[in-house]
Amino acid sequence: MEFSEVVRKRRMVRRYDPDRPVPAEVIRTALRNAIRAPSAGFSQGWDFLVLTKPDERQAYWHATADADDDPDPWLEGMQSAPALILCLSDQGTYLRRYAEPDKGWTDMDEARWPVPYWDVDTGMAALMMLLTGVDKGLGGCFFGAAPETHDDVFEAFDIPHDRNLVGVVSLGYPVPHAKSASLKRGLRGLDQVAHFGRFGHHAAVENPTSGA
């Protein structure tokens, strides 16, 4: 599949065929592509926890579920995903990397960082997985877990508490489901978001029509 087609076809898929597992080689390819994502200082401060067995996935959903609520349609759909990949960032790896002689931030002061690049880079790695899924004929979604559930997730899977759960990539074979109501907002065109030379200066560019 051409790269432009992969980008065009990428969607957030929220319901999957639970009886069609993701081939192990596809997961390995997704992970290999993920570690090709850029990272500040080539720090590579990320970890990816793969959950493909039913009991593993159930443990994740149990750790993040509100015991007082019945599953809503979104949750029911997401629970059908045959593969979940937890995307974890490691701030300490970045701080230590930039304390090395070629960077020289020996104080390891987090305030030096304009944004938490450990989270940004891990998010870019997640996007590489999503695009890999599309290229292999699958669907995927990137979603988060409520902060108050993170401790339960970390305990369930022995995740070190110096990591941050940036989000989760679900992968699987999509089945028809209702489109997100958010798509009614439409795709913002380049004539709205692209600025040239000075903020507010938009070039005359063609406005894409495909959905996000």
C-alpha positions in Angstrom: 0.0 0.0 0.0 1.3 3.5 -0.9 2.1 5.6 2.1 -0.3 8.3 1.1 -3.1 5.7 1.0 -2.2 4.4 4.5 -2.4 8.0 5.8 -5.7 8.5 4.0 -7.3 5.3 5.3 -6.2 5.7 8.9 -9.2 5.9 11.2 -9.8 5.3 14.9 -11.5 1.9 14.9 -13.6 1.2 17.9 -15.0 -2.3 17.2 -13.2 -5.4 16.1 -13.8 -9.0 15.2 -13.0 -10.8 18.5 -12.5 -14.2 16.7 -9.7 -13.0 14.4 -6.5 -12.6 16.4 -3.8 -10.2 15.2 -1.0 -12.3 13.6 2.1 -12.3 15.7 4.2 -11.1 12.8 2.0 -8.0 12.4 2.6 -7.2 16.0 6.3 -7.6 15.7 6.3 -5.4 12.6 4.3 -2.7 14.4 6.8 -2.8 17.3 9.8 -2.7 14.9 8.3 0.3 13.2 7.5 1.9 16.6 11.1 1.9 17.6 11.9 3.8 14.4 10.0 6.8 15.7 12.1 9.9 16.5 13.2 10.5 20.0 15.1 13.5 21.5 18.7 12.7 21.8 18.0 9.3 20.5 16.9 8.6 24.1 14.3 6.0 23.2 12.7 6.3 26.6 9.7 4.1 25.8 8.4 0.6 26.6 5.5 -1.3 25.0 3.5 -3.9 26.9 1.7 -6.2 24.5 -1.5 -7.9 25.7 -2.9 -10.5 23.4 -4.2 -13.3 25.7 -7.8 -13.0 26.8 -6.9 -13.0 30.5 -4.3 -10.3 29.9 -6.7 -8.1 28.1 -9.4 -8.7 30.7 -7.0 -7.7 33.4 -6.5 -4.4 31.7 -10.2 -3.7 31.3 -10.8 -4.8 34.9 -8.1 -2.4 36.2 -9.6 0.5 34.3 -13.3 -0.2 34.7 -15.7 1.7 37.0 -17.2 -1.1 39.0 -20.4 0.9 39.4 -21.1 1.3 35.7 -22.2 -1.1 33.0 -20.1 -1.1 29.8 -21.2 1.6 27.4 -21.2 1.0 23.6 -17.6 2.5 23.3 -16.3 0.2 26.0 -18.1 -2.9 24.6 -16.5 -2.2 21.2 -13.0 -1.6 22.5 -13.1 -4.7 24.6 -13.5 -6.7 21.4 -10.0 -5.8 20.3 -7.8 -8.9 20.2 -4.6 -6.9 20.9 -3.7 -4.1 23.2 -0.3 -2.4 23.4 0.3 -0.2 26.4 2.6 2.7 25.4 4.8 3.7 28.4 7.2 6.7 28.5 10.3 6.9 30.7 11.2 10.4 31.8 14.3 9.3 33.7 15.9 7.9 30.5 15.6 11.4 28.9 16.9 13.2 31.9 19.9 10.9 32.2 20.6 11.1 28.4 20.7 14.8 28.5 23.1 14.8 31.5 25.7 13.0 29.3 28.7 15.0 28.1 27.4 15.7 24.6 24.3 17.4 26.1 25.6 18.6 29.4 22.4 19.2 31.4 24.0 17.6 34.5 21.5 19.0 36.9 18.8 16.8 35.2 16.3 19.6 35.8 12.9 18.8 34.2 12.3 22.5 33.9 14.8 22.7 31.0 12.3 20.8 28.8 9.8 23.0 27.0 7.4 20.0 26.8 7.6 16.4 28.0 9.3 14.9 25.0 9.3 11.5 26.6 5.5 11.6 26.2 5.6 13.2 22.8 8.0 10.7 21.4 6.1 7.7 22.8 3.0 9.2 21.1 4.8 9.3 17.8 5.8 5.6 18.3 2.1 4.8 18.8 1.2 6.5 15.5 3.8 4.3 13.8 1.9 1.3 15.1 -1.4 2.6 13.9 -0.1 3.2 10.4 1.4 -0.3 10.4 -2.0 -1.7 11.2 -3.6 0.0 8.3 -0.8 -1.1 6.0 -1.4 -4.7 7.0 -5.2 -4.5 6.5 -6.1 -4.0 10.2 -7.7 -1.2 12.1 -6.4 0.5 15.3 -7.2 3.1 17.9 -5.2 5.1 20.3 -6.9 5.8 23.6 -6.1 6.8 27.2 -6.9 5.5 30.6 -8.3 7.7 33.4 -5.4 8.9 35.6 -7.0 7.5 38.7 -6.8 4.0 37.2 -3.1 4.1 36.4 -1.9 2.7 39.7 -4.2 -0.3 39.3 -2.9 -0.9 35.8 0.7 -0.7 36.9 0.0 -3.2 39.8 -1.8 -5.6 37.5 1.2 -5.8 35.1 4.2 -5.1 37.4 4.9 -1.8 35.6 7.5 0.3 37.3 6.1 3.4 38.8 8.7 5.6 37.1 6.9 5.0 33.8 4.0 7.0 32.5 1.0 5.4 30.7 0.8 7.7 27.7 -2.0 5.6 26.0 -3.0 2.3 24.6 -3.0 1.1 21.0 -5.7 -1.4 20.1 -5.3 -3.5 17.0 -7.6 -5.9 15.2 -9.8 -6.6 12.2 -12.5 -3.9 12.1 -16.2 -4.7 11.9 -18.8 -2.1 10.9 -19.8 0.3 13.6 -21.2 3.7 13.9 -18.9 6.6 13.1 -17.8 8.9 15.9 -20.1 11.8 16.3 -17.0 14.0 16.5 -16.5 13.6 12.7 -19.4 16.0 12.2 -16.9 18.7 13.1 -15.3 18.1 9.7 -11.6 18.2 8.8 -9.9 21.5 9.3 -8.3 22.5 6.0 -4.8 23.7 5.3 -6.3 27.1 4.7 -7.2 27.2 8.4 -4.2 25.5 10.1 -1.2 26.2 7.8 0.5 29.6 8.3 3.3 30.9 6.1 5.9 33.4 7.3 3.7 34.8 10.0 0.7 33.5 12.0 -2.5 34.2 10.2 -0.9 34.3 6.7 -2.5 31.4 4.8 -1.4 30.3 1.4 -4.1 29.4 -1.2 -4.0 25.6 -0.9 -6.4 22.9 -1.8 -8.6 21.9 1.1 -8.6 18.1 1.7 -12.0 16.4 1.9 -11.2 13.1 3.6 -12.3 12.5 7.2 -10.0 12.2 10.2 
